[in-house]
């Protein structure tokens, strides 16, 4: 070759040689170009798979829900009745979430109907209270529709409360009923009784009984068991006890049943037997009413004890037969 070096080689420092490609570029640079081309090709493939048609990914349905939530009363309404006014419904869908809460975060209990079309509260609402409503419904395709509103209940002009016994925290006997005296005569006893809950631990069925239109007693069928804890919840705030007259009381009281002590009086033999915790501890003589004014029969409760009191026959319907001022241990 006329003594010229081969074009594919060249002498380097110290006798080292460096290979060149046909274009004269280093082999390492060629490899880098190949890698770059490959990377670009991979990016195109990924872009294709991200496309719904090319990659097979189903497009999400972002169209509006067909479900329509309706809340009565309308948003911002004032002077709303505490019973019968709150109703939440769903059309072309089913309710999935309903939350009605007061300013303190307390939630109104209620149930969604089995068909999902409606919701109503379990009990009356409190008066003079602003409630917030949050309701969600889903249509047949699972798309959600929500509604957020608020309203304020009426401020009553006429009110009543219940004066109760036993007192909160007291210890009483096994025959003591829960007795509630109302400050106004009640014409809707069912609504008022529903607003009062009496529970016992250990549990026992407790029933209510009305005496006239202003007194309601609760008691078990038999005596309370000694040591029972009784809780009374008066949820009277907002309940309409008579037309235009609303309860204004929301209170919880509790008391404990003490030892068991039952006294049985026999007016014929003029004897009284006292049984404490299933053991007779006394058999003592007693006096009873005259033939014309016999002693009442039946179960009676010693509801209070007084060191000294005045006993006046007028208080039990007599005509002044007796009036004794300082009677001890009554």
C-alpha positions as CSV (number, residue, x, y, z in Angstrom):
1,X,0.0,0.0,0.0
2,X,2.9,2.4,-0.9
3,X,3.9,2.3,2.8
4,X,0.7,4.2,4.0
5,X,-1.0,3.1,7.3
6,X,-4.2,1.1,7.0
7,X,-7.2,3.4,7.2
8,X,-8.9,1.5,10.0
9,X,-5.9,2.0,12.4
10,X,-3.7,4.8,13.5
11,X,-0.7,4.9,15.7
12,X,-1.2,6.3,19.2
13,X,1.0,7.4,22.0
14,X,2.9,4.6,23.5
15,X,1.9,2.3,20.7
16,X,-1.8,2.1,21.6
17,X,-4.4,2.0,18.8
18,X,-7.9,3.4,18.6
19,X,-10.5,1.8,16.3
20,X,-12.7,3.9,14.1
21,X,-15.9,3.1,12.3
22,X,-16.6,3.5,8.7
23,X,-17.8,7.0,9.3
24,X,-14.8,7.9,11.3
25,X,-16.8,8.2,14.6
26,X,-15.8,6.4,17.7
27,X,-17.6,3.1,18.4
28,X,-18.8,4.2,21.8
29,X,-20.7,7.2,20.3
30,X,-22.4,4.9,17.8
31,X,-23.6,2.7,20.7
32,X,-25.0,5.7,22.5
33,X,-26.9,6.7,19.4
34,X,-28.4,3.3,19.2
35,X,-29.5,3.4,22.8
36,X,-31.1,6.9,22.2
37,X,-33.1,5.6,19.3
38,X,-34.3,2.6,21.3
39,X,-35.4,4.8,24.2
40,X,-37.4,7.0,21.8
41,X,-39.1,4.0,20.3
42,X,-40.1,2.8,23.8
43,X,-41.7,6.2,24.6
44,X,-43.9,5.9,21.5
45,X,-45.0,2.5,22.7
46,X,-46.0,3.8,26.1
47,X,-47.8,6.7,24.6
48,X,-49.8,4.2,22.6
49,X,-50.8,2.1,25.6
50,X,-51.9,5.2,27.5
51,X,-54.5,5.9,24.8
52,X,-57.8,4.3,25.7
53,X,-58.2,2.7,22.2
54,X,-54.7,1.4,21.8
55,X,-54.2,0.2,25.4
56,X,-57.7,-1.2,26.1
57,X,-58.3,1.1,29.2
58,X,-62.0,1.9,29.6
59,X,-62.9,5.6,29.7
60,X,-64.4,6.8,33.0
61,X,-68.0,8.0,32.9
62,X,-67.8,11.7,34.0
63,X,-71.3,12.7,33.0
64,X,-73.6,14.1,35.7
65,X,-75.6,11.9,38.0
66,X,-79.3,11.4,37.2
67,X,-80.1,11.2,41.0
68,X,-82.0,14.2,42.4
69,X,-81.9,14.9,46.2
70,X,-84.7,17.0,47.6
71,X,-84.7,18.4,51.2
72,X,-87.8,19.8,52.9
73,X,-87.8,22.5,54.3
74,X,-86.0,24.5,51.7
75,X,-82.5,25.9,52.4
76,X,-82.5,28.8,54.8
77,X,-86.0,28.4,56.0
78,X,-86.8,29.7,59.6
79,X,-89.6,29.0,62.0
80,X,-89.7,25.3,61.0
81,X,-92.0,22.9,62.9
82,X,-90.2,20.5,65.2
83,X,-92.3,17.5,64.0
84,X,-93.3,16.4,60.5
85,X,-91.5,19.1,58.6
86,X,-88.1,17.4,57.9
87,X,-88.2,15.1,54.9
88,X,-85.4,14.0,52.5
89,X,-86.1,12.2,49.3
90,X,-84.3,10.9,46.2
91,X,-85.6,10.6,42.6
92,X,-83.9,8.6,39.9
93,X,-81.6,7.2,42.5
94,X,-81.2,5.9,46.1
95,X,-80.1,7.8,49.2
96,X,-76.8,6.4,50.6
97,X,-75.8,9.1,53.2
98,X,-78.0,11.3,55.3
99,X,-76.6,13.4,58.1
100,X,-78.6,16.0,60.1
101,X,-76.7,17.8,62.8
102,X,-77.1,20.6,65.3
103,X,-74.5,23.3,66.1
104,X,-73.0,21.1,68.8
105,X,-72.4,18.3,66.4
106,X,-75.2,16.1,67.7
107,X,-76.8,14.1,65.0
108,X,-80.5,13.5,64.5
109,X,-81.3,9.8,64.4
110,X,-83.2,8.5,61.4
111,X,-83.5,5.7,58.9
112,X,-83.2,5.5,55.1
113,X,-86.2,3.6,53.7
114,X,-85.5,0.1,52.3
115,X,-86.1,1.3,48.8
116,X,-83.6,4.2,49.3
117,X,-86.2,6.8,48.2
118,X,-86.7,8.6,51.5
119,X,-85.4,9.4,55.0
120,X,-87.3,10.8,58.1
121,X,-86.1,11.4,61.7
122,X,-86.9,9.0,64.4
123,X,-88.2,11.7,66.8
124,X,-89.0,15.4,67.0
125,X,-86.4,18.1,66.6
126,X,-85.3,20.6,69.3
127,X,-86.8,24.1,69.2
128,X,-84.9,27.3,68.3
129,X,-82.1,25.2,66.7
130,X,-80.2,25.6,63.4
131,X,-79.8,22.2,61.7
132,X,-77.4,21.3,58.8
133,X,-78.4,18.6,56.3
134,X,-75.9,16.6,54.1
135,X,-77.5,14.0,51.8
136,X,-76.0,11.9,49.0
137,X,-77.8,9.7,46.5
138,X,-76.5,7.4,43.7
139,X,-78.1,6.7,40.3
140,X,-78.3,3.4,38.5
141,X,-74.7,3.9,37.2
142,X,-73.3,4.6,40.6
143,X,-72.8,8.3,40.0
144,X,-73.3,10.4,43.1
145,X,-75.4,13.6,43.7
146,X,-75.2,15.6,46.9
147,X,-77.3,18.2,48.6
148,X,-76.3,20.5,51.5
149,X,-78.8,22.8,53.2
150,X,-79.7,24.3,56.6
151,X,-82.8,25.4,58.4
152,X,-83.9,26.7,61.8
153,X,-86.7,25.4,64.0
154,X,-89.4,27.6,65.6
155,X,-89.0,29.6,68.9
156,X,-92.0,28.5,71.1
157,X,-94.1,31.1,72.9
158,X,-95.6,28.7,75.4
159,X,-93.6,25.9,77.1
160,X,-93.8,23.2,79.7
161,X,-91.4,21.1,81.7
162,X,-91.6,17.8,83.7
163,X,-90.9,17.9,87.4
164,X,-89.4,14.5,88.3
165,X,-88.7,12.2,91.2
166,X,-86.5,10.5,92.3
167,X,-83.8,13.1,92.4
168,X,-80.6,12.7,90.4
169,X,-78.0,10.7,92.3
170,X,-80.4,9.5,95.0
171,X,-80.8,6.0,96.4
172,X,-84.4,4.8,96.7
173,X,-86.4,1.7,97.6
174,X,-87.4,-1.2,95.3
175,X,-90.9,0.1,94.9
176,X,-90.1,3.6,93.8
177,X,-91.5,4.6,90.4
178,X,-90.2,7.3,88.1
179,X,-92.9,10.0,88.5
180,X,-93.1,13.1,86.2
181,X,-95.5,15.9,86.9
182,X,-96.0,18.3,83.9
183,X,-96.5,22.0,84.4
184,X,-99.2,22.0,81.7
185,X,-101.9,19.5,80.9
186,X,-100.8,17.2,78.1
187,X,-103.2,16.5,75.2
188,X,-100.7,14.5,73.1
189,X,-99.6,11.9,75.7
190,X,-98.1,9.6,73.0
191,X,-95.7,12.2,71.8
192,X,-94.6,13.2,75.3
193,X,-94.2,9.6,76.4
194,X,-92.1,8.8,73.3
195,X,-89.8,11.6,74.3
196,X,-89.0,10.0,77.7
197,X,-86.7,7.0,77.9
198,X,-86.2,5.0,81.2
199,X,-83.6,2.2,81.2
200,X,-82.3,-0.1,83.9
201,X,-79.1,-2.0,84.5
202,X,-79.5,-4.9,84.8
203,X,-82.1,-4.5,82.1
204,X,-85.8,-5.0,82.8
205,X,-88.9,-3.9,80.9
206,X,-90.3,-0.6,82.1
207,X,-93.7,0.7,81.2
208,X,-95.4,4.1,81.5
209,X,-98.8,4.9,83.0
210,X,-100.7,8.2,82.9
211,X,-102.6,9.6,85.9
212,X,-104.9,12.3,84.4
213,X,-103.2,14.6,81.8
214,X,-100.4,15.9,83.9
215,X,-98.6,13.0,85.6
216,X,-96.7,10.1,84.0
217,X,-95.2,7.2,86.0
218,X,-92.7,4.6,84.9
219,X,-92.0,1.3,86.7
220,X,-91.2,-2.4,86.1
221,X,-93.9,-5.0,86.4
222,X,-92.4,-6.2,89.7
223,X,-90.2,-4.5,92.2
224,X,-86.7,-3.2,91.1
225,X,-83.9,-5.5,92.0
226,X,-81.6,-4.2,94.7
227,X,-78.6,-2.4,93.3
228,X,-80.2,-1.6,90.0
229,X,-79.0,1.6,88.2
230,X,-81.8,3.5,86.6
231,X,-81.4,6.2,84.0
232,X,-84.1,8.7,82.8
233,X,-83.7,10.7,79.6
234,X,-86.1,13.6,79.3
235,X,-85.9,14.7,75.6
236,X,-88.8,17.1,75.9
237,X,-87.2,20.1,74.1
238,X,-89.4,20.7,71.0
239,X,-92.1,18.1,71.7
240,X,-95.6,19.6,71.2
241,X,-97.4,18.4,74.3
242,X,-100.6,20.4,73.5
243,X,-101.4,22.7,70.6
244,X,-98.8,25.6,70.6
245,X,-97.2,24.4,73.8
246,X,-93.7,22.9,73.6
247,X,-91.4,21.2,76.0
248,X,-88.2,23.0,76.8
249,X,-86.3,20.4,78.8
250,X,-83.4,18.1,77.7
251,X,-82.0,16.4,80.8
252,X,-80.6,13.0,82.0
253,X,-80.9,11.9,85.6
254,X,-80.0,8.6,87.3
255,X,-80.6,7.0,90.6
256,X,-79.8,3.7,92.4
257,X,-82.0,1.1,94.0
258,X,-80.9,0.4,97.5
259,X,-81.7,-2.6,99.7
260,X,-84.9,-4.6,99.3
261,X,-87.4,-3.8,102.1
262,X,-91.1,-4.6,101.8
263,X,-93.7,-4.2,104.5
264,X,-97.0,-6.0,104.4
265,X,-100.0,-4.7,106.4
266,X,-103.0,-6.7,107.4
267,X,-105.7,-4.2,108.4
268,X,-107.9,-7.0,109.9
269,X,-105.2,-8.4,112.3
270,X,-103.7,-4.9,112.8
271,X,-100.2,-6.3,112.2
272,X,-97.3,-5.3,109.8
273,X,-94.5,-7.7,108.8
274,X,-91.3,-6.1,107.6
275,X,-89.1,-8.2,105.2
276,X,-85.6,-7.0,104.3
277,X,-83.5,-8.8,101.7
278,X,-86.0,-11.7,101.8
279,X,-85.7,-12.0,105.7
280,X,-88.5,-11.0,108.1
281,X,-87.0,-8.5,110.6
282,X,-90.2,-7.1,112.2
283,X,-93.8,-8.1,113.1
284,X,-95.4,-5.1,114.8
285,X,-98.9,-3.8,115.7
286,X,-100.5,-1.0,113.6
287,X,-103.6,1.0,113.6
288,X,-106.0,1.3,110.6
289,X,-108.9,3.3,109.4
290,X,-112.4,3.3,111.0
291,X,-115.2,1.2,109.4
292,X,-116.5,4.3,107.7
293,X,-113.1,5.4,106.4
294,X,-111.2,2.2,105.7
295,X,-107.5,2.0,104.9
296,X,-106.7,1.9,101.2
297,X,-105.8,-1.4,99.8
298,X,-103.1,-2.2,97.2
299,X,-99.4,-1.6,96.8
300,X,-98.1,1.7,98.0
301,X,-94.8,3.4,98.0
302,X,-93.1,5.3,100.7
303,X,-91.8,8.1,98.5
304,X,-90.5,10.4,101.2
305,X,-89.5,10.4,104.8
306,X,-89.9,13.4,107.1
307,X,-88.6,13.9,110.6
308,X,-91.6,16.1,111.5
309,X,-94.7,17.0,109.4
310,X,-98.3,18.3,109.7
311,X,-101.0,15.7,109.1
312,X,-104.2,17.3,107.9
313,X,-107.3,15.3,106.9
314,X,-108.2,17.9,104.3
315,X,-105.2,16.9,102.2
316,X,-106.7,13.4,101.5
317,X,-110.3,14.5,101.1
318,X,-111.6,14.4,104.7
319,X,-113.6,17.3,106.2
320,X,-111.3,18.3,109.1
321,X,-111.6,15.2,111.2
322,X,-108.0,15.6,112.2
323,X,-105.2,18.3,112.0
324,X,-102.1,17.3,113.9
325,X,-99.2,19.7,113.6
326,X,-95.9,18.1,114.8
327,X,-96.1,14.4,113.8
328,X,-92.6,12.8,114.1
329,X,-91.0,10.2,111.8
330,X,-93.6,10.5,109.0
